[in-house]
Amino acid sequence: MTTRPHAAAPAVDDTPALRLPAITVDCPACGAPAGALCTSHSGTRQRRYDVHRARTAAHANAQH
């Protein structure tokens, strides 16, 4: 069995989701830690253009 090396972190310019305010909190939907991209619910794909609605809501609640 061969293992693939981990890919380098995506550049912010290539990943608009990293500029969203909600990226500063953990995602309750997929478990992504603060600062990391959300993943699909199966965990196989990164969400590069948006975050889960639950993460946006968690960010809004953290502001209050």
VEXDREN-968284 format. One record per residue (C-alpha): residue in one letter; x negated, y, z; residue number from 1. Coordinates in steps of 0.05 Angstrom, whole numbers, always signed. Example, Ala and Ser with C-alpha at 12.3 -4.5 7.8 and 13.67 -1.06 7.14 Angstrom:
SITE   resn       xx       yy       zz   resi
SITE      A     -246      -90     +156      1
SITE      S     -273      -21     +143      2
***
This chain:
SITE   resn       xx       yy       zz   resi
SITE      M       +0       +0       +0      1
SITE      T      -28      +68      -19      2
SITE      T      -12     +132      +17      3
SITE      R       -3     +199      -16      4
SITE      P      -40     +258      +14      5
SITE      H       +5     +312      +44      6
SITE      A      +21     +368       -4      7
SITE      A       -3     +437      +14      8
SITE      A      +48     +484      +44      9
SITE      P      +88     +520      -10     10
SITE      A      +72     +593      -23     11
SITE      V     +124     +643       +0     12
SITE      D     +130     +670      -71     13
SITE      D     +150     +601      -94     14
SITE      T     +197     +590      -35     15
SITE      P     +248     +646      -24     16
SITE      A     +277     +610      +37     17
SITE      L     +214     +626      +76     18
SITE      R     +234     +700      +73     19
SITE      L     +303     +689     +103     20
SITE      P     +313     +713     +175     21
SITE      A     +344     +645     +195     22
SITE      I     +277     +610     +182     23
SITE      T     +255     +636     +250     24
SITE      V     +300     +586     +288     25
SITE      D     +304     +510     +289     26
SITE      C     +355     +480     +242     27
SITE      P     +409     +440     +278     28
SITE      A     +431     +407     +213     29
SITE      C     +366     +374     +191     30
SITE      G     +320     +385     +251     31
SITE      A     +269     +429     +215     32
SITE      P     +229     +469     +266     33
SITE      A     +226     +544     +264     34
SITE      G     +183     +567     +206     35
SITE      A     +193     +503     +166     36
SITE      L     +238     +493     +106     37
SITE      C     +304     +457     +114     38
SITE      T     +309     +389      +81     39
SITE      S     +365     +352      +48     40
SITE      H     +405     +311      +97     41
SITE      S     +368     +249      +74     42
SITE      G     +303     +286      +88     43
SITE      T     +275     +273      +18     44
SITE      R     +278     +343      -12     45
SITE      Q     +260     +412      +14     46
SITE      R     +310     +467       +7     47
SITE      R     +266     +521      -24     48
SITE      Y     +320     +573      -39     49
SITE      D     +366     +572      +21     50
SITE      V     +377     +543      +91     51
SITE      H     +434     +504     +121     52
SITE      R     +495     +544     +143     53
SITE      A     +484     +515     +213     54
SITE      R     +415     +547     +215     55
SITE      T     +443     +614     +194     56
SITE      A     +495     +609     +249     57
SITE      A     +442     +589     +300     58
SITE      H     +402     +650     +280     59
SITE      A     +463     +695     +288     60
SITE      N     +478     +666     +357     61
SITE      A     +406     +676     +378     62
SITE      Q     +412     +750     +362     63
SITE      H     +468     +759     +414     64
***
